[in-house]
Amino acid sequence: MHPTLRALSLATFALASLTSQRLHAADAETQILKWKDGKKAAFMLAFDDSAPSQLKNVVPELEKRKIVGNFYLVTGNKLYAALKRRWEDAAKSPYVAVSNHTFTHKGVNNAAELEPELALCNEVLNKLKPEGRQPRLFGFGRPGGVPWKVTPQEQAEALAKHHLCDRPPFFGPPIHYKSAEATVAAVDAAIAKGEMGHLDFHGVGEDWLVTPVEWFTALLDKLEAVRDQVWITDVVSWHQYVTERTSAEIKNVKAAADAISLELTCKADPLLYDLPLTLSTEVPADWKKTVVTQGSNSTTVTVSDGAVQYDALPGGGMITLKKTE
């Protein structure tokens, strides 16, 4: 079992509540910001069971608004077979993150039965999203309402083997929220706490465990209104960011009047954890603009409140900040 993938679910969920990391070296202070781009909170939308209404009422709205959704697909049942071509088309969208909801949604009685449920579903997901290198991470959502006779350790080992990251526990309308107002309030709660919030759905407008379309569009309106405060993301990116952030180190910092150099590393496997982190570094008072360089990537950043904010990849080479104004 890969060491960076042990106990992916609740461990990662707990780590997400940590505050920004402050890392000191030499005369510079650098923070790894809690959420990407320095946003106040993170938020995820999830959709279970490959429900037809998700193709009809959800995917078009997400694409129109450029909001990502996590779709936990059951890829081995008759429903998916009937909708296969439509899911293949939907998966081409950058706003459709496909995830593993097991192959049959029939549950498992032991660890041996869990193995093909994960492996066969992953085969389909890889065909839906053929781009990118292997191995790769996919999200996982345990199916509800069916037997699940494996221990947490057995599940963790199986998820690690198949490069799956578990999502937070299911929570959403109409089971847990009974109105549009309560559904939308979940976004405000995430911002107020500075945490990751999420809402999980089945049918939207029709099918089963139905969330009214009006509730859903009100939620999307809210997310659009708070984009400047909320990182709306997919489960894999959330998991990568938290895992990298909580195991990150900064070393080899050299500070001078016109340049600062530092190195960002983390303990996670770079083959699976390759999401840039957002950093903030304090700079001398006379700096107004800074060129930030890592490897072949270079960008000019304006100094704000005595610091520069930028993205950097753990293990991506030395990071250099140079005064330009």
Buried (B, 14 or more C-beta within 10 A) or exposed (E): EEEBBEBBBEBBBEBBEEEBBEBEBEEBBBBBBBBBEBBBBBBBBBBBBBBBBBBBBBBEBBBEBEBBBBBBBBBBBEBBEEBBEBBEEBBEBEBBBBBBBBBBBBBBEEBEBBBBBBBBBBEBBBEBBEEEEEEBBBBBBBBBEEEBEBEEEBBBBBBBBBBBBBBBEBBBBBBEBEEBEEBBBBBEEBBEEBBBBBBBBBBBBEBEBBBBBEBBBBBBEBBEEBEEBBBBBBBBBBBBBBBBBBBBBBEEBBBEEEBBBBBBBBBBBBBBBBBBBBBBBBBBEEBEBBBBBBEEBEEEBEBEEEBBBBBBBBBBBEBBBBBEE
